[in-house]
Amino acid sequence: MSRYRYPLLVFLGGACYGILSTIVKLAYAAGIDRSGVSSGQFFFGGLLLLIPAWRARPRQLTARQVLVMLAAGVPTGGTTLFYYHALVSVSASLAVVLLFQYIVIALVLEAILRRAWPARQKLAALVLLLPGSLLASGVLTGVPLTADVRGVVLGLLAALSYAVVLLVSGTVAREVPPVCKAAVMACGGAAVVFTALPPTFLTSADAFLAVLPYGLPLGLFGVTLPPLLFAIGIPHTGLGLAGILTTSELVIAMLSAHFVLGEAVSPLAWLGIALIFGGILVGNRTSAPQKKSRADLHEACEMRYN
């Protein structure tokens, strides 16, 4: 069971992102604008990380390590900005499909870094995940699509940025405690978001209290938990498998919209959810045989030299 611990953490990190769309819709319905939603998410998320990060800080943390982690946090802010701006000019269904191209991008990046083709199980998972995302998003169920070139480019940039988030979560500053790493990366993402969408809600007590009920859960599920879970899990799962596991985002987004907002889910969308879960299970099968073979090799070496 222990071999599924790290994949489960990455799965839960993706699921946290899936909750955000429902909270954002509730915030918009309450009159919170895009600036309040985005900047509030990073402001409260950073605050939630501050105390545990301070307590877990290493004794020796170099300026170079801090700068690297700040830079690694930039894509988290970029993903938020690209995706939210893409929603202005493309339909929500198409935006989801564009964002989910991060699965392919993550596999390509891993193949480039490892200089090897993705495992067959990961490619098989991709065959299930991409059609599943199309069905679950509603693109194939008669939902009207509206798009322009700018929106499509922004959606694809959000996908690229998200893939980079997964990459840096598993490779950057692995020697730093995960909660410290998540906190500094959150600062890097906040710098990007605050530059584009200043946190004007901080200038008024009424605006602050209006943003608080939505910014706090957005910060928890969008800034605090995912980077922390990714920092722990992705170094053990690898980038390609992380891209597969985080497709839990779409599943949770649809389920939360259905049960919280009362949005209808078509039979084809349920089929898409089932395909996504199937793809996650197929992709996760790659880790078990590899770990077993390495363990067998290690045991054989010990028997040989002892």
C-alpha positions in Angstrom: 0.0 0.0 0.0 2.9 2.3 0.7 3.8 2.5 -3.0 0.5 4.3 -3.6 1.1 7.0 -1.0 2.9 9.4 -3.3 0.6 8.9 -6.3 -2.4 9.5 -3.9 -0.8 12.8 -2.8 -0.4 14.0 -6.4 -4.0 12.9 -7.1 -5.3 14.9 -4.1 -3.3 17.9 -5.3 -5.0 17.8 -8.6 -8.4 17.3 -6.9 -7.8 20.5 -4.8 -7.5 22.5 -8.0 -10.8 20.9 -9.2 -12.7 22.5 -6.3 -11.6 26.0 -7.4 -14.0 26.4 -10.3 -17.1 26.0 -8.0 -15.7 28.5 -5.5 -14.9 31.0 -8.2 -18.5 30.7 -9.6 -19.9 31.3 -6.1 -17.6 34.3 -5.7 -18.6 35.8 -9.1 -22.3 35.3 -8.2 -21.6 37.2 -5.0 -20.2 40.2 -6.9 -16.5 39.6 -6.4 -14.6 40.6 -9.5 -11.7 38.8 -11.2 -9.1 40.9 -9.4 -10.6 40.0 -6.0 -10.8 36.3 -6.8 -7.2 36.0 -8.2 -5.4 38.2 -5.8 -7.4 37.0 -2.8 -6.5 33.4 -3.7 -2.8 34.1 -3.5 -3.0 36.5 -0.5 -4.9 34.1 1.8 -3.0 31.0 0.4 0.3 32.7 1.3 -0.9 33.6 4.8 -2.0 30.0 5.4 1.6 28.8 4.6 3.4 31.5 6.5 3.4 30.0 10.1 4.1 26.3 9.2 6.8 27.4 6.8 8.5 29.6 9.4 8.5 26.8 11.9 9.9 24.3 9.4 12.5 26.6 7.9 16.0 25.1 7.5 18.8 26.7 9.4 20.7 27.4 6.3 18.7 28.7 3.4 20.8 30.4 0.7 19.8 33.4 -1.3 20.2 31.3 -4.4 17.7 28.7 -3.1 15.2 31.4 -2.4 15.5 33.0 -5.8 15.2 29.6 -7.5 12.0 28.8 -5.6 10.6 32.3 -6.2 11.2 31.7 -10.0 9.7 28.3 -9.7 6.5 29.9 -8.3 6.0 32.2 -11.3 4.3 29.5 -13.4 1.6 29.0 -10.7 0.6 32.6 -11.0 0.9 32.4 -14.8 -1.5 29.4 -14.9 -4.1 31.4 -13.0 -3.8 34.5 -15.2 -3.7 32.7 -18.5 -6.6 30.5 -17.7 -8.9 33.2 -16.2 -8.1 35.5 -19.2 -8.8 32.7 -21.6 -12.3 32.3 -20.2 -13.0 35.8 -21.3 -12.9 34.9 -25.0 -13.4 31.2 -25.2 -16.2 29.0 -23.8 -15.6 27.2 -20.5 -15.8 23.8 -22.2 -13.1 24.7 -24.7 -11.0 26.3 -22.0 -11.0 23.0 -20.1 -9.9 21.1 -23.2 -7.1 23.5 -23.9 -5.9 23.4 -20.3 -5.9 19.6 -20.3 -3.3 19.6 -23.1 -0.9 19.9 -20.1 -1.0 16.1 -20.0 0.6 15.8 -23.4 3.0 18.6 -22.6 4.1 16.9 -19.3 4.8 13.6 -21.1 6.8 15.4 -23.8 8.8 17.3 -21.2 9.5 14.1 -19.3 10.6 12.4 -22.5 13.0 15.2 -23.4 14.5 15.3 -19.9 14.8 11.5 -19.7 15.8 11.2 -23.4 13.4 8.2 -23.6 10.0 7.6 -25.0 7.1 7.5 -22.4 6.3 4.0 -21.1 3.5 2.2 -23.0 1.2 2.3 -19.9 1.4 6.1 -20.0 0.6 6.3 -23.6 -2.3 3.9 -23.0 -3.5 6.2 -20.2 -3.3 9.1 -22.7 -5.6 7.2 -25.0 -8.2 7.1 -22.3 -7.6 10.6 -20.7 -7.9 12.8 -23.8 -11.3 11.4 -25.0 -12.4 11.4 -21.4 -11.6 15.1 -21.0 -13.5 15.9 -24.2 -16.6 14.0 -23.0 -16.5 15.3 -19.5 -16.0 18.9 -20.6 -19.2 18.8 -22.7 -17.5 19.7 -26.0 -19.1 16.6 -27.7 -22.5 17.0 -26.2 -23.8 20.0 -28.1 -22.4 22.7 -25.8 -21.7 25.7 -28.0 -18.1 26.7 -28.4 -17.0 30.3 -28.7 -13.3 31.1 -29.3 -10.9 33.4 -30.9 -7.2 33.0 -31.6 -6.2 35.0 -28.5 -8.3 32.8 -26.2 -6.9 29.6 -27.7 -3.3 30.8 -27.3 -4.0 31.8 -23.7 -5.6 28.4 -23.0 -2.5 26.6 -24.4 -0.2 28.9 -22.4 -2.1 28.0 -19.3 -1.6 24.3 -20.2 2.2 24.9 -20.7 2.4 26.8 -17.5 0.6 24.1 -15.5 3.0 21.5 -17.0 5.9 23.6 -15.8 4.4 23.8 -12.3 4.4 20.0 -12.1 8.0 19.9 -13.5 9.4 22.4 -11.0 7.4 20.9 -8.1 9.3 17.6 -8.5 12.8 18.9 -9.4 13.5 22.3 -7.8 14.8 22.6 -4.2 14.2 19.0 -3.3 16.4 19.5 -0.2 14.1 22.2 1.2 11.2 21.1 3.5 8.0 20.9 1.3 6.1 23.5 3.3 8.9 26.0 3.0 9.2 25.3 -0.7 5.4 25.8 -1.2 5.5 29.1 0.7 8.3 30.6 -1.3 6.8 29.4 -4.5 3.5 30.9 -3.5 5.3 34.3 -3.1 6.6 33.9 -6.6 3.1 33.3 -8.0 1.6 36.1 -5.9 4.2 38.5 -7.4 2.9 37.7 -10.9 -0.8 37.9 -10.0 -0.5 41.1 -7.9 1.4 42.8 -10.7 -1.4 42.0 -13.2 -4.3 42.2 -10.8 -3.4 44.3 -7.7 -5.1 43.2 -4.4 -7.3 46.3 -4.2 -9.6 44.6 -1.7 -6.9 45.2 1.0 -7.7 49.0 0.8 -11.2 48.7 2.2 -12.5 46.8 5.2 -15.8 46.1 3.4 -14.1 44.7 0.4 -11.8 42.6 2.5 -14.7 41.1 4.4 -16.5 40.4 1.1 -13.5 38.6 -0.4 -12.6 36.7 2.8 -15.3 33.9 2.6 -14.1 33.0 -1.0 -10.4 34.0 -0.9 -9.7 31.8 2.1 -10.9 28.5 0.6 -9.5 29.5 -2.8 -6.1 30.1 -1.1 -6.3 26.8 0.8 -7.2 24.6 -2.3 -5.4 26.7 -4.9 -2.2 27.9 -3.3 -1.6 26.1 0.0 -2.4 22.4 -0.5 -1.5 21.6 -4.1 2.2 22.9 -4.1 2.7 21.2 -0.8 1.3 17.8 -2.0 3.1 18.1 -5.3 6.4 18.9 -3.5 6.1 15.7 -1.5 4.7 13.4 -4.2 6.0 14.3 -7.6 9.7 13.6 -6.8 8.6 10.0 -6.3 6.1 9.7 -9.2 7.9 11.6 -11.9 6.5 14.3 -14.2 4.6 12.0 -16.7 2.7 10.1 -14.1 2.0 13.4 -12.2 0.4 14.7 -15.4 -1.9 11.7 -15.5 -2.8 11.7 -11.8 -3.7 15.4 -11.7 -6.5 14.8 -14.2 -8.5 14.3 -11.0 -9.0 18.1 -11.3 -11.6 17.8 -14.0 -13.4 15.0 -12.3 -13.7 16.9 -9.0 -14.6 20.1 -10.8 -17.6 18.4 -12.4 -18.6 16.5 -9.3 -18.4 19.7 -7.1 -20.4 21.7 -9.7 -23.0 18.9 -9.8 -23.5 18.5 -6.0 -22.8 22.1 -4.9 -24.1 24.2 -7.8 -26.7 21.7 -9.0 -25.3 21.6 -12.6 -26.5 18.7 -14.6 -24.1 16.0 -15.7 -24.9 14.2 -19.0 -24.5 10.5 -19.5 -21.6 11.2 -21.9 -19.9 13.3 -19.2 -20.2 10.5 -16.7 -18.6 8.2 -19.3 -15.8 10.8 -19.6 -15.3 10.7 -15.9 -15.1 6.9 -16.0 -12.5 7.1 -18.8 -10.4 9.6 -16.8 -10.5 7.3 -13.8 -9.5 4.4 -16.0 -6.6 6.4 -17.5 -5.4 7.3 -14.0 -5.5 3.6 -13.0 -3.7 2.5 -16.2 -1.0 5.2 -15.8 -0.4 4.4 -12.2 0.4 0.8 -13.0 3.8 2.0 -14.4 5.2 2.6 -10.9 4.5 -0.7 -9.3 6.5 -2.9 -11.8 9.4 -0.5 -11.9 9.7 -0.4 -8.1 9.5 -4.1 -7.9 12.2 -4.7 -10.5 14.5 -2.2 -8.8 13.9 -3.9 -5.4 14.6 -7.3 -7.0 17.8 -6.0 -8.5 18.9 -4.5 -5.2 18.2 -7.8 -3.4 20.1 -9.8 -6.0 23.1 -7.5 -5.6 23.1 -8.0 -1.9 22.9 -11.8 -2.2 25.7 -11.7 -4.7 28.2 -9.7 -2.6 27.3 -11.1 0.8 
